[in-house]
Amino acid sequence: MFARTALALSLALTAFVADATPKIQTWETPNGARVFFVPAPEIPMVDLQVVFDAGAARDGDKPGLAVMTNSMLNEGAGKLDADAIAEKFDSLGARQGNTAERDMSMFSLRSLSDSAKLQPAAELLALMFNEPTLPADGFGRMKNQMLINIQAQKQSPDEIASEAFFRAIYGNHPYASDPGGTEESVKALTPEDVRRFMAKFYVARNAVVAIVGALDRPAAEALANTVVGKLAAGERAPALPPVENLDKAETVKIDHPSTQTHVLVGVPGMTRGDPDYFALYVGNHILGGNGLVSRISDEIREKRGLSYSAYSYFMPMRERGPYTIGLQTRTDKTNEALTVLRDTVKTFVEQGPTEKELVASKKNITGGFALRVDSNKKIADYLALIGFYGLPLDYLDHFIARINAVTLAQVRDAFKRRVDLNKTVTVTVGKQS
């Protein structure tokens, strides 16, 4: 049975990759939620995602509020407490998950497509959105959990470096604060803060619904209406302020009793729909995004043994997410490793990749494309991104062609314009000599 299911899923995904655009259907619910749907009748499953523009960038002067709000929806709804919600999803054979990031607050549901299972699971998710009870014991438990996480982060050089990195790059921008908040801000959060946040951001016009599974269009419409149809229409969240370029270089050194020094170097990067997206993506795959065969790893790890892990990556967001270049190295090797890192990036920015590197990068990216859509859940993830960031419906269809169209000149031009090594943030966390 499992073999037959896997084969059916493989065939479905092959068809999806080959002809994605005709299968993506989109509409709005009567109260204004945007829905993106791909029918996948080969296996009797449905994957659903609801994404609100209600991430940590909307926290305002209450860091941690988006994460608290997202978490509290599991703590009680209607007449059900947290245990009863979890038990009911389990009894239906459904999986429900949720998380909040800087840009968005996300909720997922996986269920059998049988209406006897799917309908009550969808109704339960809707109950969480529409009738959260925000019980005092659950609120206290979540607050304690967030405070414990904050304390744990203070012991982690990775987390310390990441938090300092975002603060240095983003300054007063909403992206600067940690989604988990601070001790002071989390202790000050109240259930009323959560209610106000939900009333403003957990509304239909601020939501994207992604559905992939064994449903026809009428059934998908009914499912979307069940899940978000009772939400207030509300309004979309206002646009975030643009991310400004750094006007100078900044180095942040943080003393920490770790055995290695953790290093992050970077600049504001790109948006999800950035016109330079493909040139930067292909170029970074060569520079630091392709594991051990990337230039950064080769120069720092393979040739000199300065670090086990050296990498770079873009984090596309609604406004420009960070471009992060990182490594961990012995404390006494920090300056050497940083020098090699900067020299490697400088050479790449000035000269760009070779033709051989470009061809290999394209083959590697396009050859692994099928793995990006090798499950209904991953397809639902992409539909949610397409809807949330306003990407074209044929984004997946043209992904490979856009990768293959990238030229050496485009990579060189994009990196020269977007990665200014004279205006970078450098964060080191470790024993400072």
Helices and strands as residue ranges (DSSP letters): H 2-18, G 21-23, E 25-28, E 34-39, E 45-52, G 56-58, H 65-72, E 76-77, E 80-81, H 82-91, E 95-100, E 105-112, H 115-130, H 136-154, H 157-170, G 174-176, H 183-188, H 191-201, G 204-206, E 207-213, H 217-228, E 250-255, E 260-268, H 277-284, I 285-289, G 291-293, H 295-297, I 298-302, E 310-314, E 322-330, G 331-333, H 334-351, H 355-367, H 369-372, H 376-389, H 399-404, H 408-418, E 425-430
